[in-house]
Amino acid sequence: MNPINQHEQLVTRRHFFSRSSNGIGTAALASLLNERALGDDAAGSTFPGTAKRVIYLFQNGAPTQVDTYDHKPGLEKLRGTDLPESVQGGQRLTTMTQGKSQKILPSAWKFRPHGECGTYVSDLLPHIGSIADDMCLIRSMYTEAINHAPAITFFLTGSEMPGRPSMGSWLSYGLGSENDELPTFCAMTSRDKEASCGQIFYEWYWGSGFLPTHHQGVKFRGVGDPVLYLSNPSGLDQKLRRKLLDNLSRLNAIKQQEIGDPEITTRIKQYEMAYKMQASVPDLADISTEPQYILDMYGPDVTRRGSFAYNCLLARRLAERGVRFVQLMHAGWDQHGNVPTQLAIQCRDTDQPSAALVKDLKQRGLLDDTLVIWGGEFGRTVFCQGDINNEKAHGRDHHPRNFCSWMAGGGVNGGMTYGKSDDFSYNVAENGVHVHDFQATILHLLGIDHEKLTYRFQGRQFRLTDVFGEVVKPIVS
């Protein structure tokens, strides 16, 4: 079945099938089990994309652009002065800084030009600086959300409210799988050892929302079995498990004939995928076969399961096996009062593995059709939160009006910066990129028209970009 038009075949859903003949239910089941049976009815909705897959390195907690990617040397002369009201412009602030002083706090770290392109990156991120010629650094991102969970949800689902499908689920629905032994969409989380702050990882960040549930992300864990229930229970061998699944599939097929519930088909598919994963996942997770120079490339933490470095290496192994969307989420960037101590720790934990992933993909010939994304849910204020004179205990508040993200590979123009902030890294000054523009561009790189990848639910057509979004064409090669 063509997934972009799948809702048209399932529009009648449960109550219709439950009142119809078994023949209709049987036909529906046959169609659902063969996703290509109806041919390519969505030729006008898709086109040849430059990317086949995505690895999204999502940095939960909002990295401070002032200290990482947005070079503002002129701020040093303004240290300790009040942010001009003309710049602040009545911006909505959190209750943590609303009505309090807004003293300008320049970055404590130096920035240097990197690569032939000369992109300025903070000394906190020297490894990421080394891939500057492969990166498109967007310095003009902006969003509407001001608190973490709604802002993360907005980036990943297109809505601040939970309940919509996540980006990986949309791609699973729209493009299908390249590997029938691994999930189309995989998610991993990390919160490294010395991080003193971090956001909660909500399940809806990789959920399928109202899409059929076989499109949701499969969570890979850092302890125990990589995926829950991967091992057989004691006393159950593979032969017996295969027989059990065959019988269960027959029972589900009978029930599907009776009521035509699409979730029954999902259940059949998921049981079969789980069985295949018992063989594919242990091999995937066994990094002992990696050469030492590859392990060294990702850094000293790569052998610790559940670390960001380990997850980055696992992401590369998933990409080379054809997994469509890999979502890595790393918490710890929420530095309200500890920028001087915690920011360096976060950068140390993520800098080398992020750059290694891009380099590793490139040397394997995978970067050309793999889109790597790095970024958080919003930025941080240029003004200080806390006592600006206490160099060990000050931070930055949430800031949605200007921040940075970068992309590499997958048809993105490398070695360029796009967009510009004002002199205070506070407002977008040139070529703003909204969250929906960002999402539309990602889909475009994958060969999808973001206005046509829709699913009918509760009487209307939904899409990842809601009713907004423009493709940022200058960054597309």
PEQUITA-V791140 format. One line per field, one symbol per residue. phi: phi as a letter, one per 30 degrees, with the letter a starting at -180 (. if undefined). burial: # if it has 24 or more other ideal C-beta (glycine too) atoms within 12 Angstrom, else .. A space follows every 10 residues. Layout:
phi = ???
burial = ???
This chain:
phi = .dddcedddc edhdddddcc dddddddddd dddbdcdcic dcedcbadcd ccabcccdcd jiddddcbbc dbdddedcei dddeddddhi edcdddbeic dbddbdddcd cbdbiddidd bdddbddded cedccccccb dabcdbceed ddeddcbibd cdkdddeddd ddddciccbc cbddbbbbba bdecdcbacd cddddbdchc deddcddcdc ccbieebeid dddejccddd dddddddddd ddddddddbi dedddedddd ddddddddcd dedddddddd ddddddddjd cdddejdddd dddddddddd ciddbcccbb ckcdcdbbed cddddddddc ddddddeddd dddcicdecb ccbblcdacb ddddcjdddc dcbbbbddbd daabbbbbii jdddibcbia cddchcbdca hdbdeddddd ddddddibdd dcdbbdbhib dcbechbbjb ddddccd
burial = #######.## ..#...#... ....#..##. ###.#..... .#...#..## ########## ########## ##..#..##. ..#...##.. #.##..#... .########. #..##...## #####.#### ########## ########## ########## ...####### #########. ########## ##..#.###. ##.####### ########## ##...##..# .......... #...#...#. .##.###### ########## ########.# #..##.#..# ...##.###. ##..###### ########## ########## ########## ########## ########## ##...##### ########## ######.#.. ...####### ########## ########## ########.. ########## ########## #####..... .#####..#. ##..##.
